[in-house]
Amino acid sequence: MRKQFALLAVLFLLAAYLTVPAGTAAAAETKKLIYDEAGLLSAEEYAELNEMANKYGAKRETDMIIITSNNPEDIDVVVMTQDFYDEMALGYDKPHGNAVILTLDMKNRDVYLAGFYKAEQYLDDGRLDQIRYKITPDLSNGDYKRAFEKYIKTAHKYMGIKPGVNPENPLFSLGFQLIAAVIVGGLVVGVMTFRTGGRVTVNRRTYEDASTSGIVDRQDQYLRTTTTKRKIERNTSSSSGGGRGGGGGITGGGHSHSGSRGKF
């Protein structure tokens, strides 16, 4: 009897294990996504940001990583980011998988963002530029926690918008869409109300005698033609947020990525 009970218990536990959705255990695990080698964050700030990165990253199935370094070896910030991705083999879905990385080089005051795989598609060079523009003022002011929060939340937001559209376009704002719907609805109701009052059928032709009406005279007189030329100046100044230097590329390990680089 005891053997039968034990066998049933084992079968029950096995069945329960097999019915757990795939990835549940991985989702519950808290990854290390903040690598604050420059010591910019307090222990409390680090814990809060790492939890936020795990939470928002899981929703987009993309690791949202932050690296800070004093860069004693004076390595270029792009190379630093690429080497980190190759060596650490990070990614939400697999080693060298979906990831977006924000790297701060505190020695040269350089910032670089890179998107790998799914993030390369949803966070292309242009979208990474926009994220960088948002966080650069806070980085310049030394408010690193605020800058990192903006980075995580904005990356999450942009990855929820299909590639190829400007995520900051007000046409994609829910508030704008609601206002537009109200305006369109008001116009439709207004037209319907106007039409219910009857149409005006009297116009100028009602009292016009076509047999006696017509053009009396017509005269065209050419005076002169004047052509002027003006040089159009091109704006060669860099964008706000420290300017843009380069974009994406390929790591030494052969992993393609988008990118945005600037100063802070």
C-alpha positions in Angstrom: 0.0 0.0 0.0 2.8 2.4 0.9 4.7 1.6 -2.3 1.6 2.3 -4.3 1.1 5.6 -2.5 4.7 6.6 -3.0 4.5 5.7 -6.7 1.3 7.9 -7.1 3.0 10.8 -5.4 6.0 10.6 -7.7 3.8 10.4 -10.7 1.8 13.4 -9.5 4.9 15.5 -8.9 6.3 14.5 -12.4 3.0 15.5 -14.0 3.0 18.9 -12.2 6.6 19.5 -13.3 5.8 18.7 -17.0 2.8 21.1 -17.0 4.8 24.1 -15.9 5.1 26.5 -18.9 8.4 26.6 -20.6 10.6 29.5 -19.5 8.8 30.0 -16.1 11.9 29.1 -14.1 14.1 31.3 -16.3 11.6 34.2 -16.0 11.7 33.9 -12.2 15.5 34.1 -12.2 17.0 37.6 -11.6 19.9 38.1 -13.9 22.8 40.4 -13.4 22.2 43.1 -16.0 24.0 46.1 -14.4 27.8 46.1 -14.5 28.8 49.2 -12.6 32.6 49.0 -12.6 32.9 52.8 -12.3 30.9 52.7 -9.0 28.3 55.3 -10.1 25.4 53.7 -8.2 24.7 53.0 -4.5 23.7 49.5 -3.5 20.1 50.5 -3.3 20.1 52.2 -6.7 21.9 49.1 -8.2 19.3 46.7 -6.8 16.4 48.8 -8.0 17.8 49.3 -11.5 18.8 45.7 -11.9 15.2 44.6 -10.9 13.8 47.1 -13.4 16.0 45.9 -16.2 14.9 42.3 -15.5 11.2 43.3 -15.4 11.1 45.4 -18.5 13.5 43.2 -20.5 11.4 40.1 -19.9 8.4 41.9 -21.4 10.3 42.4 -24.6 12.4 39.2 -24.4 15.6 41.3 -24.6 18.3 41.7 -22.0 18.7 45.4 -21.1 22.3 45.8 -20.0 24.2 48.7 -18.5 28.0 48.9 -18.3 30.0 51.7 -16.6 33.8 51.8 -16.7 36.7 54.0 -15.7 38.5 52.5 -18.7 42.0 52.4 -17.3 43.2 50.7 -20.6 41.7 53.5 -22.7 39.7 51.2 -24.9 37.4 52.7 -27.5 33.8 52.6 -26.1 32.5 50.7 -29.2 35.2 48.1 -28.9 34.5 47.8 -25.2 30.8 47.1 -25.9 31.5 44.6 -28.6 34.1 42.7 -26.6 31.8 42.6 -23.6 29.0 41.1 -25.7 31.4 38.5 -27.2 33.0 37.5 -23.9 30.1 37.5 -21.6 27.8 35.7 -24.0 24.7 37.4 -22.7 21.2 37.4 -24.2 17.6 36.9 -23.1 16.9 33.9 -25.2 20.4 32.3 -25.5 24.1 33.2 -25.2 24.7 35.9 -27.7 21.0 36.5 -28.1 18.6 39.5 -27.8 20.2 42.3 -26.0 20.6 46.1 -25.8 23.6 47.6 -24.1 24.3 51.0 -22.7 28.1 51.6 -22.1 29.6 54.6 -20.3 33.3 55.4 -20.7 33.9 57.7 -17.7 37.5 58.4 -18.7 36.7 59.9 -22.1 33.0 60.8 -21.3 31.8 58.6 -24.2 28.4 56.9 -24.3 27.5 54.1 -26.7 24.3 52.1 -27.2 24.1 48.9 -29.2 21.2 46.6 -30.1 21.7 42.9 -30.9 19.4 40.6 -32.8 15.8 41.5 -31.9 17.0 44.7 -30.4 19.0 45.5 -33.6 15.7 45.3 -35.5 13.5 47.3 -33.1 16.2 49.6 -31.8 17.9 50.7 -35.0 20.5 53.5 -35.2 17.8 56.2 -35.4 15.9 54.9 -32.3 19.1 54.5 -30.3 20.0 58.1 -31.2 16.7 59.2 -29.8 17.3 57.3 -26.6 20.7 58.8 -26.3 19.4 62.3 -26.7 16.9 61.7 -23.9 19.5 60.5 -21.4 22.5 62.7 -22.3 21.4 65.7 -20.2 21.1 63.6 -17.1 24.4 61.9 -17.7 26.0 65.3 -18.1 24.5 66.4 -14.8 25.7 63.2 -13.0 22.2 61.9 -12.4 23.1 58.4 -13.6 20.2 56.6 -11.9 17.6 58.8 -13.7 19.5 58.4 -17.0 19.5 54.6 -16.6 15.8 54.6 -15.8 15.0 56.6 -18.9 17.1 54.2 -21.0 15.3 51.1 -19.7 11.8 52.5 -20.0 12.4 54.1 -23.4 14.0 51.0 -24.8 11.0 49.0 -23.6 8.6 51.5 -25.2 10.4 51.6 -28.5 10.5 47.8 -28.7 6.7 47.7 -28.5 6.4 49.8 -31.7 6.9 48.1 -35.1 10.2 48.9 -36.8 10.3 51.6 -39.5 8.2 54.2 -37.8 9.2 57.2 -35.6 8.3 56.2 -32.0 8.2 59.9 -31.0 5.7 60.8 -33.7 2.6 62.3 -31.9 0.3 60.4 -34.4 1.2 57.2 -32.4 0.2 58.8 -29.1 -2.9 57.3 -27.5 -4.0 60.8 -26.3 -3.6 62.2 -29.8 -5.7 59.4 -31.3 -8.4 59.9 -28.7 -8.5 63.7 -29.5 -8.6 63.0 -33.2 -11.4 60.5 -32.8 -13.4 63.1 -30.8 -12.8 65.7 -33.5 -13.8 63.4 -36.4 -16.9 62.3 -34.5 -17.9 65.9 -33.9 -17.5 66.7 -37.6 -19.6 63.8 -38.6 -22.4 64.8 -36.2 -22.2 68.4 -37.4 -22.5 67.4 -41.0 -25.5 65.2 -40.2 -27.2 68.0 -38.2 -26.6 70.5 -41.0 -28.1 68.2 -43.6 -31.3 67.6 -41.5 -32.1 71.3 -41.7 -32.7 71.0 -45.5 -30.6 72.1 -48.4 -30.5 75.5 -50.0 -31.5 75.1 -53.7 -31.3 78.8 -54.7 -28.0 79.9 -56.4 -26.8 82.5 -58.9 -28.2 80.5 -61.9 -31.7 80.8 -60.5 -31.9 84.5 -61.6 -29.4 84.5 -64.5 -30.5 84.8 -68.1 -28.0 82.7 -70.0 -29.0 84.2 -73.4 -27.9 87.7 -72.4 -25.0 86.8 -70.1 -21.4 86.4 -71.2 -17.9 87.8 -71.1 -17.8 91.3 -72.6 -14.1 91.6 -73.2 -10.8 89.9 -72.4 -7.2 91.2 -72.5 -3.9 89.7 -71.6 -0.7 91.9 -71.3 2.8 90.4 -70.8 5.1 92.6 -68.8 8.4 90.8 -68.0 10.0 87.8 -66.3 12.5 88.1 -63.5 14.7 85.2 -62.2 16.7 85.3 -59.0 19.1 82.8 -57.6 19.8 82.2 -53.9 22.2 79.8 -52.3 20.6 77.3 -49.9 22.8 76.8 -46.9 23.1 73.3 -45.6 23.0 72.6 -41.9 26.2 70.7 -41.1 26.0 71.0 -37.3 25.7 67.8 -35.3 22.5 66.7 -33.6 21.8 67.5 -29.9 23.0 65.2 -27.2 26.7 65.2 -27.9 26.5 64.6 -31.6 26.6 61.3 -33.4 29.6 59.3 -34.2 29.2 56.1 -36.2 26.4 53.6 -35.8 26.2 49.9 -35.7 28.8 47.3 -36.8 29.9 43.7 -36.3 31.7 42.4 -33.2 34.9 40.4 -33.4 32.7 37.3 -32.8 30.7 38.1 -35.9 27.5 39.5 -34.2 25.8 42.4 -36.1 24.4 45.3 -34.1 22.9 48.7 -34.3 24.5 51.6 -32.5 24.6 55.2 -31.4 27.6 57.1 -30.0 28.1 60.4 -28.4 29.6 62.5 -25.6 28.1 63.5 -22.2 
